Amino acid sequence: MNSFAELAARRISVRGYRPDPVPAEVLRRVLETVRMAPSAANRQPWRILVARSEERRRAIARAYPREWLLTAPLILGVAVRPAEAWVRAEDGWNAAECDGAILMTHLILAAAAEGLGTCWIAAFSPSKLREAWSLPEDWVPYAITPLGYPADAGRPKQRKPLDEILLDEPT
Ligand SMILES: Cc1cc2nc3c(=O)[nH]c(=O)nc-3n(C[C@H](O)[C@H](O)[C@H](O)COP(=O)(O)O)c2cc1C
């Protein structure tokens, strides 16, 4: 298995963290990797929000009230701004949320490469998250994730087999 295949197989959603802080240089490496994410027309219509303090993290947890979220020392959020994103001329499709998904994918994998856990969360209350982050109207809260060292060991992946999702020509 190559190192990317190994990383993708190892990364799982982590819903319980050790209280150990994330060293500043480790967080920096993750964020520098995230910054390399591609986006349509290279517009990079995103911001990454970092919540460190108990107060900030509790405010975010009001938008997604799960005890395990607060076990992580950090909560990161990704917001996208459709007005900055590339728009396809023929049908007006806006790439902002697609760009956000690519950023998040880089984030969860870059974190896993550092031995950190994440959990992509979309089931938050957008209005409460907007309030917690004082996000201006033209920014869309796209996803949040806790960031920290996992409390437990990994678990096997639950995935559809390849032959169920693959529509390949017979060889
Ligand atoms: C777009 C998206 C939204 C998700 N939202 C949530 C969520 O709100 N809460 C949660 O606990 N997990 C959430 N997840 C995590 C998925 O449940 C998880 O990725 C999936 O079950 C596969 O498990 P794995 O990440 O451990 O491989 C989300 C994942 C994605 C990609």
The ligand as a Tripos MOL2 file, in Angstrom:
@<TRIPOS>MOLECULE
LIG
   31    33     1     0     0
SMALL
NO_CHARGES

@<TRIPOS>ATOM
      1 C1        -20.3610   16.0290    4.4650 C.3       1 LIG1
      2 C2        -20.1970   15.2550    5.7350 C.ar      1 LIG1
      3 C3        -20.9580   15.5940    6.8340 C.ar      1 LIG1
      4 C4        -20.8150   14.9020    8.0440 C.ar      1 LIG1
      5 N1        -21.5170   15.3280    9.1380 N.ar      1 LIG1
      6 C5        -21.3380   14.6740   10.3160 C.ar      1 LIG1
      7 C6        -21.9940   15.1550   11.4920 C.ar      1 LIG1
      8 O1        -22.7040   16.1510   11.4800 O.2       1 LIG1
      9 N2        -21.7780   14.4950   12.6580 N.ar      1 LIG1
     10 C7        -20.9490   13.3900   12.7360 C.ar      1 LIG1
     11 O2        -20.7950   12.8300   13.8320 O.2       1 LIG1
     12 N3        -20.2960   12.9270   11.6280 N.ar      1 LIG1
     13 C8        -20.4690   13.5360   10.4330 C.ar      1 LIG1
     14 N4        -19.7860   13.1150    9.3240 N.ar      1 LIG1
     15 C9        -18.8700   11.9520    9.4220 C.3       1 LIG1
     16 C10       -19.4380   10.7240    8.6980 C.3       1 LIG1
     17 O3        -20.4710   10.1560    9.4570 O.3       1 LIG1
     18 C11       -18.2920    9.7300    8.4660 C.3       1 LIG1
     19 O4        -17.3080   10.3080    7.6550 O.3       1 LIG1
     20 C12       -18.7670    8.4220    7.8040 C.3       1 LIG1
     21 O5        -19.6540    7.7350    8.6420 O.3       1 LIG1
     22 C13       -17.6010    7.5040    7.4500 C.3       1 LIG1
     23 O6        -16.8560    7.1930    8.5910 O.3       1 LIG1
     24 P1        -15.3090    7.5460    8.7290 P.3       1 LIG1
     25 O7        -15.1650    9.0450    8.5770 O.co2     1 LIG1
     26 O8        -14.9500    7.0990   10.1250 O.co2     1 LIG1
     27 O9        -14.5450    6.8290    7.6660 O.co2     1 LIG1
     28 C14       -19.9000   13.8040    8.1280 C.ar      1 LIG1
     29 C15       -19.1140   13.4850    7.0150 C.ar      1 LIG1
     30 C16       -19.2390   14.2110    5.8410 C.ar      1 LIG1
     31 C17       -18.3350   13.8640    4.6770 C.3       1 LIG1
@<TRIPOS>BOND
     1     1     2 1
     2     2     3 ar
     3     2    30 ar
     4     3     4 ar
     5     4     5 ar
     6     4    28 ar
     7     5     6 ar
     8     6     7 ar
     9     6    13 1
    10     7     8 2
    11     7     9 ar
    12     9    10 ar
    13    10    11 2
    14    10    12 ar
    15    12    13 ar
    16    13    14 ar
    17    14    15 1
    18    14    28 ar
    19    15    16 1
    20    16    17 1
    21    16    18 1
    22    18    19 1
    23    18    20 1
    24    20    21 1
    25    20    22 1
    26    22    23 1
    27    23    24 1
    28    24    25 2
    29    24    26 1
    30    24    27 1
    31    28    29 ar
    32    29    30 ar
    33    30    31 1
@<TRIPOS>SUBSTRUCTURE
     1 LIG1         1 GROUP 0 **** ****
